[in-house]
Amino acid sequence: MSINQTSSAGAADTHAPEAIEVDANALPVYCPGPHAPAWSMHPRVFLDVTRTGSASCPYCGAVYRLKPGAAVPHHH
């Protein structure tokens, strides 16, 4: 699973949440993720990043973003 955290805003906005970038091999995306610290635990929720390219967790507000160019497998 490949996950990176990057700033989702420019240098002018220091209060924007960091986006957690995920590869297609990390699908389905869920929060809290496998490397989340114990203090940040909440009920697991699955997030669909395949339709819009990003999704945010309704519990903690973490933003997950599909990496640019990630090939998402299509289901029939």
Backbone torsions as a table, in degrees:
resi	resn	phi	psi	omega
1	MET	NA	131.9	-179.6
2	SER	-114.5	117.2	-178.9
3	ILE	-134.8	131.1	177.4
4	ASN	-129.4	146.5	174.5
5	GLN	-103.9	129.0	178.5
6	THR	-135.6	156.7	177.1
7	SER	-71.8	135.0	-179.0
8	SER	-95.8	5.5	-178.9
9	ALA	-137.0	168.1	178.1
10	GLY	-75.2	178.9	-177.1
11	ALA	-66.3	-21.2	-176.9
12	ALA	-71.8	-28.1	-177.5
13	ASP	-107.3	102.6	-177.0
14	THR	-91.3	-3.0	-177.4
15	HIS	-103.0	2.0	179.9
16	ALA	-72.9	141.2	178.4
17	PRO	-68.7	150.7	175.5
18	GLU	-77.6	140.5	177.4
19	ALA	-90.8	142.0	176.0
20	ILE	-99.4	110.6	-178.0
21	GLU	-84.5	134.8	-178.5
22	VAL	-125.8	144.9	173.9
23	ASP	-85.3	165.5	177.7
24	ALA	-61.3	-29.1	179.9
25	ASN	-73.3	-6.8	178.0
26	ALA	-94.7	1.6	-180.0
27	LEU	-77.4	146.1	-1.3
28	PRO	-76.3	147.0	179.9
29	VAL	-83.6	136.1	175.9
30	TYR	-139.5	154.8	179.2
31	CYS	-129.9	137.7	-1.3
32	PRO	-71.4	146.7	-178.0
33	GLY	-73.0	175.8	-175.5
34	PRO	-66.6	-18.9	-178.6
35	HIS	-109.9	15.6	-179.4
36	ALA	-70.6	140.1	177.8
37	PRO	-68.1	153.9	-176.4
38	ALA	-57.7	-33.7	-177.6
39	TRP	-68.8	-17.3	-176.4
40	SER	-100.1	13.8	-176.3
41	MET	-70.4	141.2	173.8
42	HIS	-151.4	172.5	179.2
43	PRO	-55.7	141.1	-179.2
44	ARG	-68.9	134.2	177.1
45	VAL	-132.0	135.3	178.5
46	PHE	-91.6	137.1	-174.8
47	LEU	-119.7	133.4	-179.5
48	ASP	-93.3	103.0	178.1
49	VAL	-97.5	-1.5	-174.9
50	THR	-79.8	-25.7	-177.7
51	ARG	-79.4	-47.4	-174.7
52	THR	-111.7	-9.7	-178.7
53	GLY	95.2	-11.7	177.3
54	SER	-156.6	162.6	177.5
55	ALA	-157.8	152.5	177.7
56	SER	-120.0	147.0	-178.6
57	CYS	-73.2	130.1	179.1
58	PRO	-71.7	-17.0	179.9
59	TYR	-86.9	-51.5	-172.6
60	CYS	-113.9	-9.4	178.5
61	GLY	83.0	3.6	178.5
62	ALA	-60.1	137.3	-179.0
63	VAL	-104.4	126.6	178.0
64	TYR	-111.0	133.4	-177.4
65	ARG	-130.4	135.2	175.8
66	LEU	-72.6	132.0	-179.4
67	LYS	-61.0	141.8	177.2
68	PRO	-58.2	135.3	179.3
69	GLY	82.3	0.2	-179.9
70	ALA	-66.8	129.5	-179.9
71	ALA	-88.1	111.7	-178.7
72	VAL	-92.1	123.7	178.6
73	PRO	-65.7	138.7	179.8
74	HIS	-96.6	135.7	178.7
75	HIS	-100.2	144.7	-180.0
76	HIS	-107.7	NA	NA
